[in-house]
Amino acid sequence: MTKINKTRQYQENLNYGASMEIVQRARDLRKRMTEAEKLLWSYLKEKKLDGLKFRRQHPIWHFIADFYCHKAKLVIELDGGIHQKIETKEHDLNRTAEIERFEIKVIRFTNEEVLENIDKVILKIKEECGKRKT
């Protein structure tokens, strides 16, 4: 297998079969991050958190995770006000269940938690990563 094919196969595994449409949508979302996403990303990028590589707006099958760590198989989702609506909560539960089929843990924080208490959010992420690192 050539290096290009190995790279392509690795990327497909990392994206859990996401379509090119989802991959492109994720690229677009990276350009329009919320203030909470920008703040959390400043703590996660460049392996700042325990040397773990996180990706932002990462495609996973039919979904785009706000943040994803492949080594810990951990998705971090940030929820704005719309996530308080009943229909959105139901959608989030179904989405989480679908992602967890890939043995990926999903943890959620509100935008307010991130903006008002980033240290507590980072501590919770570290704890979850510690449980899941292989």
C-alpha positions in Angstrom: 0.0 0.0 0.0 1.4 3.4 -1.0 1.9 6.2 1.5 -1.0 8.2 -0.1 -3.4 5.2 0.2 -2.3 4.7 3.9 -3.0 8.4 4.6 -6.4 8.2 2.9 -7.3 5.0 4.8 -6.2 6.6 8.1 -8.3 9.7 7.4 -11.4 7.6 6.5 -11.0 5.6 9.7 -10.6 8.9 11.7 -13.8 10.3 10.1 -15.8 7.0 10.6 -17.0 7.1 7.0 -18.1 10.7 6.8 -19.1 11.9 3.4 -17.1 14.6 1.5 -20.1 16.9 2.1 -19.8 16.5 5.9 -16.0 17.0 5.6 -16.5 20.2 3.7 -19.2 21.4 6.1 -16.7 20.8 9.0 -14.1 22.9 7.2 -16.6 25.7 6.8 -17.6 25.5 10.5 -13.9 25.9 11.6 -14.1 29.4 10.1 -17.1 30.3 12.2 -16.4 29.2 15.7 -18.4 30.6 18.7 -16.6 32.5 21.4 -17.0 29.5 23.7 -15.5 27.2 21.1 -12.6 29.7 20.5 -11.8 29.8 24.2 -11.9 26.0 24.7 -9.8 25.5 21.5 -7.1 27.8 23.0 -6.7 25.2 25.8 -6.9 22.1 23.6 -5.0 23.0 20.4 -1.3 22.1 19.9 -1.5 19.1 22.3 -1.7 21.5 25.3 -4.0 19.2 27.3 -1.8 16.3 28.6 -0.1 16.0 25.2 -3.4 14.8 23.5 -4.3 15.9 20.0 -7.7 17.4 19.7 -9.4 18.3 16.4 -12.1 21.0 16.1 -15.2 20.6 14.1 -14.3 17.0 13.3 -16.5 14.8 11.0 -17.7 11.5 12.5 -20.0 9.6 10.2 -23.1 11.8 9.6 -22.1 14.3 12.3 -19.6 17.0 13.1 -18.3 17.0 16.6 -17.2 20.3 18.2 -14.0 18.7 19.4 -12.6 15.2 19.1 -9.6 13.3 20.6 -9.0 10.1 18.7 -6.6 8.6 21.3 -9.2 9.0 24.1 -12.1 8.4 21.7 -13.8 11.5 23.3 -16.1 14.0 21.7 -16.7 17.3 23.5 -19.9 19.2 22.6 -20.6 22.8 23.5 -24.3 23.7 23.8 -25.8 27.1 23.2 -29.3 28.2 24.2 -31.0 26.3 21.4 -30.0 23.1 23.1 -32.5 23.8 25.9 -35.5 23.3 23.5 -37.1 19.9 24.0 -36.8 18.9 20.3 -33.1 19.8 20.3 -32.5 17.9 23.5 -34.1 14.8 21.8 -32.0 15.3 18.7 -28.8 15.6 20.9 -29.6 12.4 22.7 -30.1 10.5 19.5 -26.9 12.0 18.0 -25.0 11.0 21.1 -26.3 7.4 20.9 -25.2 7.2 17.3 -21.7 8.5 18.0 -21.4 6.2 21.0 -22.0 3.2 18.7 -18.4 3.8 17.6 -17.3 3.4 21.2 -16.7 7.2 21.5 -17.7 8.9 24.7 -19.6 12.2 24.3 -19.4 14.9 27.0 -21.4 18.1 26.9 -20.9 21.6 28.4 -22.9 24.7 28.0 -21.3 27.8 26.4 -21.8 29.5 29.8 -19.8 26.8 31.6 -16.9 27.3 29.2 -17.1 31.1 29.3 -17.6 31.4 33.0 -15.6 28.5 34.5 -13.1 27.2 32.0 -10.9 25.8 34.7 -13.6 23.4 35.8 -14.4 22.4 32.2 -10.7 21.6 31.6 -10.5 19.6 34.8 -13.6 17.5 33.7 -12.1 16.9 30.2 -8.7 15.9 31.8 -10.5 13.4 34.1 -12.5 11.9 31.2 -9.3 11.6 29.0 -7.5 9.9 31.9 -10.2 7.3 32.1 -10.2 6.6 28.3 -6.6 6.9 27.2 -5.2 3.6 25.8 
